[in-house]
Amino acid sequence: MTMSPGSRRVLVATALALCAGAIGGELVSAEAVGKALGKAVAVPSAAAQAVSPRQAIERATLDRLGVGVTRVDVESVTTRVEALAGLVAVPDPTGLIGKTMRFALTVNGQRRGIAVAAVRVRARVARAVKAVERGELIQQDAVVLVEDDVDGVRFGRLPQLDEIVGARARRDIAPGVVVTGGMFAALPDVLNGDRVTVGVTIGRVHVTGEGIASGSGHVGDVVHVMQTGRRGLLKARITGRGVVEVMP
């Protein structure tokens, strides 16, 4: 992505402010930022090696299901697509873990074919130990974190306890079921007025500090951030719970 001179100046100023402690916290010195900006940065090309459909499906599973996954077994892969550099698997949104499902195979966004496979997953999941009625807040003693084989669950992110406890149930949740994202209204990852960790990346230099969120949202959403001791707002994308990255 090409960055305009104006956007680059904003990022540089923000990075220097972070280094100087204007937002709070310090990762690298201002001199290091200046040196990094003064030289060309080589960006390694993605997917330098060929990726098989099986490997692409494994990666897609880890990316889609989240940090709780501890094992992925891809079984009975059927496809005419050979191993290709940059091969990416995109799962059918209606697919279920442990059941045969379809994956679109693409390279640089261009479709190369499909694969059919069953994906077995073992993961740390939240399991209900008490009945929770629709509209109730999910209490800490209503769910436990267990590592188990996951089967018959929608092929999507597996929420962890910190996302579930305190959220409101969208439907009745019976004891023993794995709690999935569709069962509760997730709390925002960033709330208006929260103190958040602000990251700025320029080339190979990454600087973090602290700011105040002006707006609420979930991972992937864009909010504005106020810098302590400075005027104006920065546009930033939410990358985690309480973490944002300044956008160019």
MOBEL-V440006 format. One record per backbone hydrogen bond with DSSP energy under -0.5 kcal/mol. CO is the residue of the C=O (numbers start at 1). NH is the residue of the N-H. Records with the same first field share a line. If there is no record, write none. Layout:
CO->NH ; NH
This chain:
4->8
5->9
6->10
7->11
8->12
9->13
10->14
11->15
12->16
13->17
14->18
15->19
16->20
17->21 ; 22 ; 23
18->21
29->33
30->34
31->35
32->36
33->37
34->38
36->39
40->42
41->43
42->44
49->86
51->84
52->56
53->57
54->58
55->59
56->60 ; 89
57->61
58->62
59->63
60->64
61->65
62->66
65->158
66->69
68->124
71->122
73->75 ; 120
75->118
78->116
84->51 ; 87
86->108
88->106
89->91
90->104
92->95
95->155
96->99
97->152
99->119
101->117
102->92
103->115
104->90 ; 106
105->112 ; 113
106->88
107->110
109->111
110->107
113->105
114->80
115->103
116->78
117->101
118->75 ; 120
119->98
120->73
121->150
122->70 ; 71
123->125 ; 148
125->127 ; 146
126->179
127->144
128->176
132->173
133->136
136->169
137->139
138->166
139->142
140->143
142->129 ; 130
144->127 ; 146
146->125 ; 148
148->123
149->151
150->121
153->97
154->156
157->159 ; 181
159->126
160->163 ; 164
161->164 ; 165
163->187
164->167
167->138
168->185
169->135
172->174
173->132
174->177
177->128
178->180
180->183
181->184
183->170 ; 171
184->186
185->168
189->242
190->217
191->194
194->196 ; 213
196->198 ; 211
197->244
198->209
199->246
200->207
202->205
205->202
207->200
209->198
210->228
211->196
212->226
213->193 ; 215
214->224
217->189 ; 190
218->221
221->238
223->236
224->214
225->234
226->212
227->230
232->227
234->225
235->247
236->223
237->245
238->220
240->242 ; 243
242->197
243->239 ; 240
244->199
245->237
